[in-house]
Amino acid sequence: MAPPDQHPDYTTARARQQAAWQDIMAVSEQLLHSAKRQDWENIDLLHARREHLLDQFFRETLVQDMIPTVQQGIKNIREQDSDIVQMVKNNRDQLGAESKRLQLMKTRVKGYLSADK
């Protein structure tokens, strides 16, 4: 009889889980690249997709030798998500500063226009 890690069911489950985890990590990379490009709409779509993939992935018991890979992947995802959150905050701050600048310009234009009357 074959050892458990060489059993056909184990091998199939491991291959399926490995492919699913690679998909999750690929979507996570796409999220980071979208944030770097400030493609916020795509981030929403990718985030929803990754959440769905994670939900599906963790419905099945992990094969033993996938645990270290998943643990490292989760660490990477957390770091990437932290970077994305910081990029979103920076973008929000830049938009706020731009909004204030535009409001000031609008006030100045109104002042110039009212001075001509």
C-alpha positions in Angstrom: 0.0 0.0 0.0 1.3 3.5 -0.9 2.2 6.0 1.8 -0.6 8.6 2.4 1.3 11.4 0.6 1.6 9.2 -2.5 -2.0 8.0 -2.5 -3.9 9.1 -5.7 -6.5 11.0 -3.8 -3.9 12.9 -1.8 -1.9 13.7 -5.0 -5.1 15.0 -6.7 -6.1 17.1 -3.7 -2.6 18.5 -3.4 -2.5 19.4 -7.1 -6.0 21.0 -6.9 -5.1 23.0 -3.8 -1.7 24.1 -5.3 -3.4 25.4 -8.4 -6.1 27.2 -6.4 -3.5 28.8 -4.2 -1.5 29.9 -7.2 -4.7 31.6 -8.5 -5.2 33.4 -5.2 -1.6 34.6 -5.2 -1.8 35.8 -8.8 -4.9 37.8 -8.0 -3.1 39.3 -5.0 -0.3 40.4 -7.3 -2.8 41.9 -9.7 -4.3 43.8 -6.8 -0.9 45.3 -5.9 -0.2 46.2 -9.5 -3.6 47.9 -9.9 -3.0 49.9 -6.8 0.4 51.1 -8.1 -1.4 52.2 -11.3 -4.2 53.8 -9.2 -6.8 51.6 -11.0 -9.2 51.7 -8.0 -12.1 50.3 -9.9 -10.2 47.2 -10.9 -9.1 46.8 -7.2 -12.7 46.4 -6.1 -13.2 43.7 -8.7 -10.0 41.9 -7.9 -10.6 42.1 -4.2 -14.1 40.5 -4.6 -12.6 37.8 -6.8 -9.8 37.0 -4.3 -12.3 36.9 -1.4 -14.4 34.4 -3.4 -11.3 32.3 -4.2 -10.2 32.3 -0.6 -13.6 31.3 0.6 -13.7 28.4 -1.8 -10.1 27.4 -1.0 -10.7 27.2 2.8 -13.8 25.1 2.5 -11.6 22.0 2.0 -9.2 20.6 4.5 -5.6 21.5 3.5 -3.2 18.7 2.7 -0.4 18.7 5.2 2.5 19.8 2.9 0.5 22.8 1.6 0.4 24.4 5.1 3.8 26.1 4.9 3.1 27.5 1.5 -0.3 28.8 2.6 1.2 30.3 5.7 3.9 32.2 3.7 1.3 33.2 1.2 -1.0 34.7 3.8 2.0 36.6 5.2 2.7 38.0 1.7 -1.0 38.9 1.2 -1.1 40.8 4.5 2.0 42.8 3.5 0.6 43.5 0.0 -2.7 44.6 1.5 -0.9 46.9 3.9 0.9 48.5 1.0 -2.4 48.8 -0.9 -4.1 50.5 2.1 -1.2 53.0 2.3 -1.5 53.7 -1.4 -5.2 54.3 -1.0 -4.6 56.7 1.9 -1.9 58.6 0.0 -4.3 58.9 -3.0 -7.1 60.1 -0.8 -4.7 62.7 0.8 -3.6 63.9 -2.7 -7.2 64.2 -3.8 -8.1 66.2 -0.7 -5.2 68.5 -1.3 -6.2 68.9 -5.0 -9.8 69.6 -4.0 -8.7 72.3 -1.6 -6.5 73.9 -4.3 -9.3 73.8 -6.8 -11.7 75.4 -4.3 -9.2 78.1 -3.6 -8.8 78.8 -7.4 -12.6 78.9 -7.8 -12.8 81.5 -5.0 -10.1 83.6 -6.6 -11.8 83.5 -10.0 -15.1 84.6 -8.4 -13.2 87.4 -6.7 -11.7 88.5 -10.0 -15.0 88.3 -11.7 -16.8 90.3 -9.1 -14.0 93.0 -9.1 -14.8 93.7 -12.8 -18.4 94.7 -12.0 
